[in-house]
Amino acid sequence: VQLVESGGGLVQPGGSLSLSCAASGFTFSNYGMNWYRQAPGKARELVASISSGGITTYLRDSVKGRFTIFTDNTKNTVDLQMNSLKPEDTAMYYCNSLNFWGQGTQVAVSS
């Protein structure tokens, strides 16, 4: 199993980023996918989840209305579209499914 994130970077407050996680080594469409984040000195927290088949999604309260999670079963990817970014969104973002984790992609929101 391999999960590879991409799309992080530095953006100004109010800006947007799109993160993508490419999955391989398992039947992607059978499993839910998650995005977590961890800021320096803080615990890792769940940001967004999507069920297998993309029927159900979850967003933590602090990102509702700003972030969207979606999957592409033809490409085996799960994306996190992040709009209206705030400095408090700064963190390492990780893709997860079951017990498998990607290496993370850094998001920094700063002026």
C-alpha positions in Angstrom: 0.0 0.0 0.0 1.3 3.4 -0.9 -0.3 6.9 -0.3 1.5 9.8 -1.8 0.4 13.4 -1.1 1.1 16.4 -3.3 0.0 20.0 -3.6 1.1 21.7 -0.5 2.9 25.0 -0.4 2.9 28.5 0.9 -0.1 30.7 0.4 -1.4 34.0 1.7 -4.4 34.2 4.0 -7.6 33.9 1.9 -5.8 31.9 -0.7 -6.5 28.4 -2.0 -4.6 25.1 -2.3 -5.6 21.7 -3.6 -4.0 18.7 -2.1 -4.1 15.3 -3.8 -3.3 11.8 -2.5 -2.6 9.1 -5.0 -3.3 5.6 -3.6 -2.0 2.3 -4.8 -1.7 -1.3 -3.6 -5.3 -1.8 -2.5 -8.8 -1.6 -3.9 -9.3 2.1 -3.5 -13.1 2.2 -4.1 -13.7 -0.2 -1.2 -12.3 2.0 1.5 -12.9 5.3 3.1 -10.2 7.9 2.9 -9.1 10.6 5.4 -7.1 13.8 5.6 -5.4 14.6 8.8 -3.2 17.5 9.8 -0.6 18.2 12.5 0.6 21.6 13.4 3.9 22.0 15.3 3.5 21.1 19.0 -0.1 19.9 18.5 -1.8 16.6 18.1 -2.7 15.2 14.8 -6.3 15.9 14.0 -8.9 14.6 11.5 -9.7 17.3 8.9 -12.0 15.5 6.5 -13.2 12.0 5.6 -15.0 10.4 2.7 -16.7 7.0 2.7 -16.1 4.4 0.1 -18.0 5.3 -3.0 -17.9 9.0 -1.9 -21.4 8.8 -0.4 -20.7 10.3 3.0 -18.3 13.1 3.9 -17.1 14.6 7.1 -15.5 18.0 7.7 -14.3 19.2 11.1 -16.2 22.3 12.1 -13.3 24.7 11.6 -13.0 23.9 7.9 -16.7 23.6 7.0 -17.6 25.9 4.2 -14.0 26.3 3.2 -12.7 22.8 2.5 -14.1 20.0 0.2 -13.0 16.4 0.0 -13.7 14.3 -3.0 -12.4 11.1 -4.7 -11.7 10.1 -8.2 -12.0 6.3 -8.5 -10.7 6.3 -12.0 -7.4 7.8 -10.8 -7.4 6.3 -7.2 -7.0 9.8 -5.8 -8.6 11.7 -2.9 -8.3 15.4 -3.0 -8.8 18.2 -0.5 -9.7 21.5 -2.0 -8.9 24.2 0.5 -10.3 27.7 0.1 -10.2 30.9 2.2 -7.2 29.6 4.0 -6.3 30.9 7.4 -2.9 31.0 9.3 -4.4 28.4 11.7 -4.6 25.9 8.8 -0.8 25.8 8.7 0.2 22.2 9.3 1.5 19.0 7.7 -1.3 17.3 6.0 -1.5 13.6 5.8 -3.6 11.2 3.7 -4.8 8.1 5.6 -6.8 4.9 5.0 -7.0 2.0 7.5 -3.6 1.9 9.1 -1.7 3.4 6.2 -0.3 6.9 6.0 1.3 9.0 3.4 4.5 11.0 4.1 2.6 14.3 4.4 2.6 17.6 2.5 3.3 20.9 4.2 0.8 23.7 4.0 1.8 27.1 5.2 -0.6 30.1 5.3 1.2 33.3 6.0 1.4 36.9 4.7 
